[in-house]
């Protein structure tokens, strides 16, 4: 009788556990179901698009009520008019094209070497020991502080803008790539060694995929820093670019034009972030 009672209790526990698993699975499925015909990812995208619009509406209302001084915080409606004039005249496209071109070239010059060196430093202790002191000493130096030196060496043309952006992005990508490689479980490296993987295969099939999450973190941070640096660089050493547009509008007390430049930089940073997120979701689908 005792054995039968124990067996019945065990069977009851198993049945309860199975019912709990089924309930949990149903809850998870219901949580993943689209709401109003939209997937959870699309809902998050709509929410991210709605928040800036809400901020603009609040800004407009505060200016119209006189809470914000329109001399320093012009209403979004007036900024839109200035934006339209700059677009139709072609002036905004000229400045935007110049800044984006500089960012792309400088970002590539800084990120690609940082990616290669970061993977190498993560894989090999002796490389890490050799370069770490120099990188630790150079990284804290403010990048804008060396802009005069960069301009002295490379002149006032485009190369100085590329170099200062490359320097600003290099360290962020390097540190995150190295950390990503060092966080790869040793079992993956051991499997590669046991199967006789070549040096290129170690880089391409083990280190790079394993470090991708942190690599993208470094790329996102570096993209934001590139936008900061290019604006500062264009303040003093350029005749085109969004930074030059902002600086020129300050000199002429054109507040609306200044805000157009600031909004363009903000929108550009937002679009870069979206592009990075989409690329990350495509290359690292298990991170969703």
N, C-alpha and C positions, 0 to 999 in steps of 0.2 A: 504493500500500500504506500509505504514511504517513497519507494522508487517511482511508482506511478505518479505520486503527487509532485515529486521533483521534476519528472519528465513533463508533466502538464505545465508546471511553472516555467520551465525552459521554453516550451513551445509557445507559451503566452508572451514571453519576453521577445522571442524571435518575431512573432506576429506583430507586436507593438513596434519593434525596430523597423520592420518592413513598411508598416503604415507611416511611420515617421519619415522614412526615406522617400516614399511616394509623395507625401505632403510637401516635403522640401523641394522635390523636383518640380512639382506643380507650381509652387511659389516662385521658384527660379524662372520657370518658363513664362509665367504671367508677368514677372518683372521685366522680362526681355521682350514681351509683346509690344508692338507699336501702339502708341496712343495717338488717336485722331489720324491714323494712317501714316504716322511718322515713326521711324526707328529712333532708338535712344540717341544714336549718334547725330541724327538730323535735328532732334530736339535740342541737343546741346549746341549745335551750330546756330540754330535760330536764336537761342538764348544769348549766345555770344554776340550776335549781330544786334540784338535788341538793346543791350546795355549801353552802347555808345549813343544810339538814337535817344534813349531816355535821358542821358546826360545832356545832349544838345537841347532837348525840349526844356529841361530844367534851367539850363543856362539862358535860353531865350526868355523864359518867364521871369527870371530874376532881374534881367536887364529891363524888360518892359515895366516891371513894378518899381524900378528905381533902386532896388537893393544893391545891384552891382553898378559901378560907375562905368558908363559906356565909353568914356574917354580911354580907359585902360582895358576894359573888357567889352568890346563891341559885340552887339548881338550877332548870333550866327546868321541871321537873315542878311545883315549888311556885309558880313564876310563872304557870303555866297555871291553877292553882287561883284565884289572885288575879284573873287575866284573866277567868275565867268569872264570878266574883262581880261584877266591874265591868260586864260585859256584861249579865248578867241584871238587875242593878239599874238599868240604863239610864244610869249615870253616865258610862261610857266613850263611849257614843254622843253624849251631850251635849257632851263636851269635843272629841271628834273632829269633829263637825259644825261647831262654832264655829271650830276651827282651819282646816278645809278651806275653809269659806266665806270666811274672811279671806284665805287664800292665793289662791283663785281671783280674788277681786275685786282684790286688790293686784297680782297677777301681770298681770291684764288691763290695769289702769291703767298699769303700767310697761312692759309688752312692746309693746303696740300703738303708743303714741307713739314708742318706741325703734325699732320696725320701720320706721315711716314716715320718721323723721328719718335713720335709718341708710341707707336707700335713697337719700334725697335727698343726703346727704353723699357717698355713693359715686358718684353720678352727676354732681354739680356741684362743681367745684373751689372756687368762691367761697363756697358754703355750708359746705364743709368748712373753709376757711380762717377763716370767721367763728366757727364753733362749737367748733373744736378746742381753742383755748386754755381756754375755759370748762370744757369736758368734762375736759380733762387736769388742771385744777386741782381740780375737784370729785370726780373719781373716787377719788383716794387717801384721802379722808376716811372713816374707819370709820363705817359706817352705824349701828352700835349707839351710837356716841358722840354722834350727833345725836338719838337717841331722846328725851332729856329736852326738847330744843328742839321736836321734833315734838309731844310731848305737851303742851307749853306752848301751842303754836299751835292744835292741833286738839282738845285736851282728852284725857280718859282713855277716851273711848268708842271705837267701831269705826273712825272715820275715821283716827285716829292709827296703827292697825295697818295699814290699807290703804296709807297714805302711806309708811310705813317699808318695807313690802314692795315697793311700786312703785319707790322710790328704789334699793333693793338690786338689783332685777332690770333696771332701766332701762339701766344702763351696760354690762352684759354682753351684752344683746341688741343694743344700739346698736353696740358695737365689732365684734361678729361679723357683723352685717348689713352694716355699712360695708365691712369687709374682704372679705366675699363679693361685693359688687357691684364693688369695685375689682379683683377677680381675674377678672372676666368678660372674655374676650378681646374686644379692640376690634372685631373683625370683626362680632360680633353687634350691637354698637351702631351700626356703620356701615351695616349692612343695614337696621336700623330707620330710620335717618335717610333712607337712599336711597328707602325705600318710604313715606316720609311718615308714620311712626308718630306718633300723638298722645302727649301727655304721660302720659295714663292708660295707653296701650298700652305705653309704655316701662317704666312701673312694673310693670304686671300681666303682660306677656308676655315681657319681656326681663330686667329687673333682678331681679324676685322669683324666677322659676324658676332663674335662673343662680346666685343667692346662697343657694338653699335649703339646700345642705349645711352651710355655715357658720352659717346662721340656726338650724338645728336644734342645732348645737353650742352656740350662745348660749342657746337656750331650755332645753336640758338643764342647763347650768351655772346659769342663772337659777332654775330650779325647785329645785335643791339649795340655793342661797343663800336662797330664799324660806322653805324649811323651817328653816334655821338662824335666820333673822331672826325668824320668827313665834314660835319657842320662847323666844328671848331677850326679845322684846317682851311675851309673856304672863307672863314671870316677875314683872314689876314693874307692869304696867298692865292686868290682866285678872282676872276672876273665873271665867272659863271658858277652856277650851282645853287642849291637851296640855301646853303649857309650864306653865300654872297647876297642872295635875295633878302634874307632876314636882316643881315647887317646893313644893307643899303636902305631898307625900309626904316630901320632904326635911325639912321642918319638923317633921313628926310621926314621923320615923325609920321610915317604912314603906318598907323597901328594895324589897320585891316590887312594890309599886305604882309605885315609881320606875322599875323595870325594865320594867314594863308600858308606861309612857309612852315609854321609850326604844325598846322593840321596835315599838310602834305607829308612831313616827316613822320607824324604819328600814324597816318594811314599806311605809309610805306612800311613802317615797322610792323604794323598789324598784318599786312599782306604777307610779309616775309615770314612772320610767325605761323600764319595759316599754311603757307607753302611748306614750311619745315614740318609741321604737324602731319600734313597729308603724306609727305615723303616718308616720314617716320612710320606712319600707319601702314604704308605700302611695303616698306623694307622690313619692318618688325611687327608683323601682324599679331604676334603673341602678346604684345604689350597693351593691346586694346582692353 
